[in-house]
């Protein structure tokens, strides 16, 4: 039987060539596999998956252009700081910040009572007031702002409407052309304490002590030396989100 098998292969050389061809193809596939290649790839297979690099945010937008602007939603909220001003110490160095091209300050006043009147035993509050904000020698006025519990008398005389609860002051143009860090000062505090006092006193006492006209006391006057005007500021820079 074995002799017949050998004779059959020798008698049919085309079968022998077919065997040699299969051996050569198999050897070729082995070489490709050992080199890390594959004769084909299927879509969706592990060989065709692409891994994207993580997105990186950073920089302030200034400099040599190599940085990228941060996404606003990724930035922290503006920092908040408290201030308290009186007649003796009329300047509060609230904060020192580093920024590039943006510096905005939002001012709010806190409720201010009760406050006693020296020599009269009278207790009153303030309902509105104003301050000045200074950054690197530039000063801007907040204009009159209402406190959260403002008295009805604290209104804008030009339109009879309540004063705003806050005001935003923009110092961006100033810092864009200067080198930081930048110190933010709150100063020149005024309030409507004397205006309320004039309206609340009975006419006889009022005329004897404050006079018959409110023009000397309304709408706001400088804070008395033993009184405080309290408030908060929020500071927006290139490193924070917007004022909200």
C-alpha positions in Angstrom: 0.0 0.0 0.0 2.8 2.5 0.9 4.6 1.6 -2.4 1.5 2.3 -4.3 1.0 5.7 -2.6 4.5 6.8 -3.6 4.0 5.6 -7.1 0.7 7.5 -7.3 2.4 10.8 -6.3 5.2 10.1 -8.8 2.8 9.3 -11.5 0.8 12.5 -10.8 3.3 15.5 -10.5 0.5 18.1 -10.5 -0.5 16.9 -7.0 3.0 17.2 -5.8 3.2 20.8 -7.1 0.0 21.7 -5.3 1.4 20.5 -2.0 4.6 22.6 -2.5 2.4 25.7 -3.2 0.5 25.3 0.0 3.7 25.0 2.0 5.1 28.2 0.4 1.9 30.1 1.2 1.8 28.9 4.8 5.4 29.9 5.3 4.7 33.4 3.8 1.8 33.9 6.3 4.1 32.9 9.2 6.7 35.5 8.2 4.0 38.3 8.0 2.6 37.3 11.5 6.1 37.4 13.1 6.6 41.0 11.8 3.4 42.3 13.5 1.6 42.6 10.2 -1.7 41.1 9.1 -2.8 40.2 5.6 -6.1 42.0 6.2 -7.9 44.1 8.8 -11.6 44.2 9.5 -13.3 47.5 10.2 -14.1 47.9 13.9 -11.4 45.5 14.9 -8.9 46.3 17.6 -6.3 47.0 14.9 -8.3 50.0 13.6 -9.2 51.7 16.9 -7.8 55.3 17.3 -7.0 56.7 20.8 -7.3 60.5 20.8 -5.0 62.5 23.1 -6.7 64.3 26.1 -7.8 68.0 25.5 -5.6 70.4 27.5 -6.8 73.9 28.5 -4.4 76.5 29.8 -2.9 80.0 29.4 -4.5 83.4 29.5 -4.6 84.1 25.8 -1.6 86.5 26.1 2.1 85.7 25.6 3.7 84.2 22.6 0.5 82.7 21.2 1.5 79.2 22.3 -1.2 79.0 25.0 -4.9 78.5 24.5 -7.7 80.3 26.1 -9.4 78.4 28.9 -13.0 77.3 28.5 -15.2 79.7 30.5 -17.3 76.9 32.0 -14.1 75.4 33.4 -13.0 78.6 35.3 -13.7 79.1 39.0 -16.3 81.7 40.1 -15.0 85.3 40.8 -13.5 85.7 44.2 -15.5 87.5 46.9 -14.1 89.8 49.5 -15.7 91.8 52.4 -14.9 95.4 53.3 -15.8 97.7 56.2 -15.1 101.5 56.1 -15.6 104.1 58.8 -14.7 107.8 59.3 -11.3 107.0 61.0 -10.1 104.5 58.4 -11.6 105.4 55.1 -9.6 103.1 52.9 -9.7 99.3 52.9 -7.0 97.4 50.9 -9.4 94.6 50.0 -7.3 92.4 47.7 -4.3 92.1 45.4 -4.8 90.2 42.2 -2.8 89.1 39.2 -4.5 89.3 35.8 -3.7 89.9 32.1 -6.4 91.9 30.3 -9.5 91.5 32.4 -10.3 93.2 35.8 -13.9 93.8 36.7 -15.3 94.6 40.2 -18.9 94.1 41.4 -19.9 96.1 44.5 -22.7 95.2 46.9 -23.6 96.8 50.2 -24.6 94.8 53.3 -27.4 95.8 55.7 -26.2 98.4 58.1 -28.0 98.4 61.3 -28.8 99.1 64.0 -26.5 102.0 64.6 -26.7 104.3 67.6 -26.5 108.0 67.3 -23.8 109.4 69.7 -25.3 111.7 72.3 -29.0 111.0 71.4 -29.5 107.3 72.2 -31.3 107.0 68.9 -31.0 103.9 66.8 -31.1 103.9 63.0 -29.7 102.1 60.0 -28.5 103.0 56.5 -30.4 101.8 53.4 -28.0 102.9 50.7 -24.6 104.3 50.2 -21.7 104.5 47.8 -17.9 103.9 47.7 -15.0 104.5 45.4 -12.8 101.8 44.0 -9.2 102.4 43.1 -6.9 100.2 41.0 -3.4 101.4 40.2 -4.2 105.0 40.6 -7.5 104.9 38.7 -10.6 105.6 40.8 -14.2 104.9 39.9 -17.4 105.7 41.9 -20.0 103.0 42.5 -22.8 105.6 42.5 -25.5 105.0 45.1 -26.5 101.4 45.8 -29.3 100.0 47.9 -28.8 97.5 50.7 -30.9 94.3 50.7 -33.4 95.9 53.1 -33.4 99.4 51.7 -35.6 102.0 53.1 -38.3 103.4 50.8 -36.8 106.8 51.0 -33.6 105.6 49.3 -34.6 106.2 45.7 -33.1 107.8 42.7 -34.5 111.4 42.7 -34.3 111.6 38.9 -36.8 108.8 38.3 -38.2 107.9 41.7 -37.0 104.3 41.3 -34.9 102.4 43.9 -31.2 102.4 43.4 -29.6 99.3 42.0 -28.4 96.5 44.3 -25.0 96.3 42.8 -22.7 98.0 40.2 -20.0 96.6 38.0 -16.8 98.7 37.5 -14.5 97.7 34.6 -10.8 98.3 35.0 -9.7 96.1 32.1 -8.3 98.9 30.0 -6.2 100.0 32.9 -4.6 96.6 33.6 -4.1 95.7 30.0 -1.5 98.5 29.7 0.1 97.9 33.1 2.1 95.3 35.0 0.6 93.6 38.0 0.0 92.6 40.6 -2.9 95.0 41.1 -4.1 96.3 44.5 -7.8 96.9 44.8 -8.8 99.6 47.4 -12.3 100.6 48.6 -12.5 104.2 50.0 -14.6 107.3 50.4 -17.6 105.6 52.0 -20.9 107.5 52.2 -24.3 106.4 53.4 -27.9 107.7 53.9 -27.8 107.4 57.7 -28.2 111.2 58.3 -30.9 111.4 55.6 -32.9 108.7 57.4 -32.2 110.4 60.7 -33.6 113.6 59.4 -36.8 111.9 58.1 -37.3 109.9 61.3 -36.9 112.6 63.9 -40.0 114.5 65.0 -40.2 118.0 63.5 -39.3 119.9 66.7 -36.2 117.8 67.5 -35.2 117.8 63.8 -35.4 121.5 63.4 -33.4 122.0 66.7 -30.6 119.6 65.8 -30.4 119.0 62.0 -32.3 122.0 60.6 -35.4 122.3 58.5 -33.9 121.2 55.1 -32.8 117.6 54.2 -30.4 118.9 51.5 -27.4 118.8 53.9 -28.0 115.1 54.6 -29.6 113.6 51.6 -29.1 111.5 49.6 -25.8 110.4 51.2 -23.0 111.9 53.3 -19.6 110.7 54.6 -19.7 107.9 57.2 -19.4 109.0 60.8 -16.1 108.1 62.5 -17.7 105.4 64.8 -19.9 103.9 62.1 -19.2 101.3 59.5 -20.3 100.9 55.9 -20.1 97.2 55.1 -20.1 95.4 51.8 -18.7 92.8 49.5 -17.0 92.9 46.2 -16.5 90.2 43.5 -13.5 90.3 41.3 -13.3 88.9 37.7 -9.9 88.3 36.1 -8.6 86.2 33.3 -8.4 83.3 35.7 -12.1 83.4 36.7 -15.5 83.1 35.1 -17.7 86.1 34.5 -19.6 88.1 37.1 -23.0 86.6 37.7 
